[in-house]
Amino acid sequence: MPRLVLIRHGQSAWNLENRFTGWWDVTLTPQGEAEAKAAGELMAAKGLDFDRAFTSFQTRAIKTLNLALEAMGRLWLPVAKDWRLNERHYGGLTGLDKAETAAKHGDEQVKVWRRSFDTPPPPLEAGGPYDLAQDRRYDGIAIPATESLKDTIARVLPYWEEAIAPALLRDERVVISAHGNSLRALVKHLSAIPDDEITGLEIPTGQPIVYELDGELNALDRYYLSER
């Protein structure tokens, strides 16, 4: 049976500072690095192994994957990186302190921006400090100005169908290091979670989630590796 492991990146610098991050590229904190290493050590101790890995274009997810694979002695595994596994784009909220934003706009408005399924935050201002138009990694990519979770799902699932699902159907063991919302998209799809419930799903940093799948990639079981 195919096995899939999902890992949300370890704590990032802006997680620690309680800022909206989205597509902006920040690195891991020392705690985040420790979480990634611990994830790899746990997977090795539980006897997991992989044939292929996937991650986003963002440093925090890439470093988490590398640290976990290094702890497993598997840095040599083939890794595919794709922007479609990036975090949700938080638009004009990017870089803002979450508590200060709530004080300015009200808790309810910020809750809608953060947790609504299909209401995106205000768009990012072109030419501002967090504009990624000149970032080489996104050459030829239509960078969104903002995204809802629904928008994020709309880019993650085609990549799942195009690249990840075929690997699993070849009986390859797959690990994905990504972000809270890109992983929510996959969990929603695999576990058939309704729109109004998926936004409440919390995915902790650095905790491997294991999916046991059948031959048609239907989920037979989903659990945190630390709980088994």
C-alpha positions as CSV (number, residue, x, y, z in Angstrom):
1,M,0.0,0.0,0.0
2,P,1.3,3.5,-0.8
3,R,2.5,5.5,2.2
4,L,2.6,9.3,2.2
5,V,4.2,11.6,4.8
6,L,3.4,15.3,5.2
7,I,5.6,17.6,7.2
8,R,4.9,21.3,7.9
9,H,8.1,23.2,8.0
10,G,9.7,23.9,11.4
11,Q,9.2,27.2,13.2
12,S,10.2,30.1,11.0
13,A,11.5,33.5,12.0
14,W,8.1,35.1,11.2
15,N,6.2,32.3,13.0
16,L,8.2,33.4,16.1
17,E,7.5,37.1,15.5
18,N,3.7,36.3,14.9
19,R,3.8,37.9,11.4
20,F,1.9,37.0,8.3
21,T,4.4,35.3,6.0
22,G,2.8,33.7,3.0
23,W,5.1,33.7,-0.1
24,W,7.7,35.9,1.6
25,D,10.9,33.9,2.1
26,V,12.1,33.6,5.7
27,T,14.3,30.9,7.2
28,L,14.0,28.6,10.2
29,T,14.7,29.6,13.7
30,P,17.1,27.4,15.8
31,Q,13.9,25.8,17.2
32,G,12.6,25.2,13.7
33,E,15.9,23.5,12.7
34,A,15.6,21.3,15.8
35,E,12.0,20.4,14.9
36,A,13.1,19.4,11.4
37,K,16.0,17.3,12.7
38,A,13.7,15.6,15.3
39,A,11.2,14.8,12.6
40,G,13.9,13.0,10.6
41,E,15.1,11.1,13.7
42,L,11.6,10.1,14.5
43,M,10.9,8.8,11.0
44,A,14.1,6.8,11.0
45,A,13.4,5.4,14.5
46,K,9.9,4.3,13.3
47,G,11.4,2.6,10.3
48,L,10.1,4.9,7.6
49,D,11.9,5.3,4.3
50,F,11.3,7.2,1.1
51,D,11.9,7.0,-2.6
52,R,11.1,10.6,-3.5
53,A,10.5,13.9,-1.9
54,F,8.6,17.1,-2.8
55,T,8.8,20.6,-1.4
56,S,8.0,24.2,-2.3
57,F,10.2,27.0,-3.6
58,Q,10.4,28.5,0.0
59,T,13.5,28.2,2.1
60,R,11.8,27.2,5.3
61,A,10.2,24.1,3.7
62,I,13.4,23.2,1.8
63,K,15.6,23.4,4.9
64,T,13.1,21.4,6.9
65,L,13.2,18.7,4.2
66,N,17.0,18.7,4.0
67,L,17.5,18.6,7.8
68,A,15.0,15.7,8.1
69,L,16.5,13.7,5.3
70,E,20.0,14.3,6.7
71,A,18.9,12.9,10.0
72,M,17.7,9.9,8.1
73,G,20.8,9.5,6.0
74,R,18.7,10.2,2.9
75,L,20.0,13.5,1.5
76,W,20.6,11.7,-1.8
77,L,16.9,11.2,-2.5
78,P,15.5,12.9,-5.6
79,V,13.6,16.1,-4.6
80,A,11.2,18.0,-6.8
81,K,10.5,21.6,-5.9
82,D,7.5,23.4,-7.2
83,W,5.9,26.8,-6.4
84,R,2.5,25.2,-6.3
85,L,3.4,23.8,-2.9
86,N,4.1,27.3,-1.6
87,E,2.2,28.7,1.4
88,R,-1.0,30.6,0.7
89,H,-0.3,34.2,-0.4
90,Y,-1.4,36.6,2.3
91,G,-1.5,39.6,0.0
92,G,-1.4,43.0,1.7
93,L,-1.2,41.3,5.1
94,T,2.3,40.0,4.3
95,G,4.8,41.1,6.9
96,L,2.2,42.5,9.3
97,D,2.1,41.6,13.0
98,K,-1.0,39.6,13.6
99,A,-1.9,41.2,16.9
100,E,-1.4,44.7,15.6
101,T,-3.5,43.9,12.5
102,A,-6.3,42.6,14.7
103,A,-6.2,45.8,16.8
104,K,-6.4,47.9,13.6
105,H,-9.0,46.0,11.7
106,G,-10.8,44.1,14.4
107,D,-10.6,40.5,15.4
108,E,-13.6,39.4,13.2
109,Q,-12.2,40.9,10.0
110,V,-8.8,39.3,10.6
111,K,-10.5,36.0,11.4
112,V,-12.3,36.2,8.0
113,W,-9.0,36.9,6.2
114,R,-7.2,34.1,8.0
115,R,-9.9,31.4,8.3
116,S,-12.5,32.0,5.6
117,F,-12.4,29.3,3.0
118,D,-12.9,31.6,0.0
119,T,-12.4,35.3,1.1
120,P,-8.8,36.4,0.4
121,P,-7.0,39.2,2.2
122,P,-6.5,42.6,0.5
123,P,-4.1,42.3,-2.5
124,L,-0.4,43.1,-2.2
125,E,0.6,46.5,-3.5
126,A,2.7,46.2,-6.6
127,G,6.2,47.6,-6.1
128,G,6.0,47.4,-2.3
129,P,8.6,45.9,-0.1
130,Y,7.2,42.4,-0.4
131,D,6.6,42.4,-4.2
132,L,8.2,39.2,-5.6
133,A,8.1,40.3,-9.2
134,Q,12.0,40.5,-9.4
135,D,12.5,37.2,-7.6
136,R,14.2,34.8,-10.1
137,R,12.6,31.7,-8.7
138,Y,9.2,33.0,-10.0
139,D,10.3,33.8,-13.6
140,G,7.4,33.0,-15.9
141,I,5.0,32.4,-13.0
142,A,1.9,34.5,-12.6
143,I,2.5,35.5,-8.9
144,P,-0.8,36.0,-7.1
145,A,-1.5,39.3,-5.4
146,T,-3.5,37.5,-2.7
147,E,-5.1,34.0,-2.1
148,S,-7.8,32.4,-0.1
149,L,-7.6,28.8,0.9
150,K,-9.8,27.9,-2.0
151,D,-7.3,29.6,-4.3
152,T,-4.4,27.7,-2.7
153,I,-6.3,24.4,-3.2
154,A,-6.8,25.3,-6.9
155,R,-3.1,25.3,-7.5
156,V,-2.0,22.5,-5.1
157,L,-4.4,19.8,-6.4
158,P,-3.3,20.0,-10.1
159,Y,0.3,19.5,-8.9
160,W,-0.8,16.5,-6.8
161,E,-2.5,15.0,-9.9
162,E,0.4,15.8,-12.2
163,A,3.4,14.8,-10.1
164,I,2.8,13.4,-6.6
165,A,-0.1,10.9,-7.2
166,P,1.7,9.2,-10.1
167,A,4.8,8.6,-7.9
168,L,2.5,7.0,-5.3
169,L,0.8,4.9,-7.9
170,R,4.3,3.6,-8.9
171,D,4.5,2.4,-5.3
172,E,7.1,5.0,-4.4
173,R,7.3,6.1,-0.8
174,V,6.8,9.9,-0.7
175,V,7.5,12.7,1.8
176,I,6.3,16.2,1.3
177,S,7.7,19.2,3.2
178,A,5.4,22.2,2.8
179,H,3.3,24.7,4.6
180,G,0.2,25.0,6.8
181,N,-2.2,25.9,3.9
182,S,-0.7,23.9,1.1
183,L,-0.8,20.9,3.4
184,R,-4.4,21.7,4.4
185,A,-5.2,21.5,0.7
186,L,-3.8,18.0,0.5
187,V,-5.4,16.8,3.8
188,K,-8.8,18.2,2.6
189,H,-8.5,16.3,-0.6
190,L,-7.3,13.0,0.9
191,S,-9.6,13.0,3.9
192,A,-12.6,14.5,2.1
193,I,-13.0,17.3,4.7
194,P,-15.8,19.8,4.0
195,D,-15.1,23.4,3.1
196,D,-16.4,24.7,6.4
197,E,-14.3,22.4,8.5
198,I,-10.9,22.5,6.8
199,T,-10.1,26.0,7.9
200,G,-10.2,24.9,11.5
201,L,-7.6,22.2,11.0
202,E,-4.4,23.1,12.8
203,I,-1.2,21.5,11.4
204,P,1.7,21.8,13.9
205,T,5.2,22.5,12.8
206,G,7.7,19.7,12.4
207,Q,5.2,16.9,13.1
208,P,5.1,14.1,10.4
209,I,1.6,13.2,9.4
210,V,1.3,9.7,7.9
211,Y,-1.3,8.6,5.3
212,E,-1.8,5.0,4.6
213,L,-3.4,4.8,1.2
214,D,-5.0,2.1,-0.9
215,G,-4.2,1.3,-4.5
216,E,-6.4,4.1,-5.7
217,L,-5.0,6.6,-3.2
218,N,-8.0,6.6,-0.9
219,A,-7.0,7.3,2.7
220,L,-7.2,4.2,4.9
221,D,-5.6,6.0,7.9
222,R,-4.2,9.3,8.9
223,Y,-2.1,9.9,12.0
224,Y,0.7,11.8,13.6
225,L,3.8,9.6,13.7
226,S,4.6,10.8,17.2
227,E,1.3,9.1,18.4
228,R,2.1,5.6,17.1
